[in-house]
Amino acid sequence: MIRKGMKLYSILFGACPKCHQESMYVEKNPYIISETLKIHDNCSHCNTRYRMEPSFFYGSMYVSYGVGIAFAVAAFLISYVLLETSLLTAFIVIVLTLIGFMPIIMRVSRNIWINLFMSYDKSFVKK
């Protein structure tokens, strides 16, 4: 079970990596494309700055490559191995998967990147 206090919680739900009390993103829906990468400057609960330095999230581009590969491999395995489609069909499925999940891949990559540099702090838990 994924719960607050676990890095995986912050990564999957885009929660503040320090307190897990609110979303880092202005818009929770990643499919509103104009708002996909817009984040708050600070957490309103614990005041954590999300942009530690200018261009901080450029590093998440490297993470997005790995996350994209994971999605592509999953799409290939499902289409080619499980459903036994042709290679051409599997290729089309991979392309459609990467396009369809692009907003999620971008957000998860950012979430992974910021969680590499910040950790959960129990002192922000409401008692």
Rosetta blueprint (number, residue, H / E / L):
1 M L
2 I L
3 R L
4 K L
5 G L
6 M L
7 K H
8 L H
9 Y H
10 S H
11 I H
12 L H
13 F H
14 G L
15 A E
16 C L
17 P L
18 K L
19 C L
20 H L
21 Q L
22 E L
23 S E
24 M L
25 Y E
26 V L
27 E L
28 K L
29 N L
30 P L
31 Y L
32 I L
33 I H
34 S H
35 E H
36 T L
37 L L
38 K L
39 I E
40 H L
41 D L
42 N E
43 C L
44 S L
45 H L
46 C L
47 N L
48 T L
49 R E
50 Y L
51 R L
52 M L
53 E L
54 P L
55 S L
56 F H
57 F H
58 Y H
59 G H
60 S H
61 M H
62 Y H
63 V H
64 S H
65 Y H
66 G H
67 V H
68 G H
69 I H
70 A H
71 F H
72 A H
73 V H
74 A H
75 A H
76 F H
77 L H
78 I H
79 S H
80 Y H
81 V H
82 L H
83 L L
84 E L
85 T L
86 S L
87 L H
88 L H
89 T H
90 A H
91 F H
92 I H
93 V H
94 I H
95 V H
96 L H
97 T H
98 L H
99 I H
100 G H
101 F L
102 M H
103 P H
104 I H
105 I H
106 M H
107 R H
108 V H
109 S H
110 R H
111 N H
112 I H
113 W H
114 I H
115 N H
116 L H
117 F H
118 M L
119 S L
120 Y L
121 D L
122 K H
123 S H
124 F H
125 V L
126 K L
127 K L
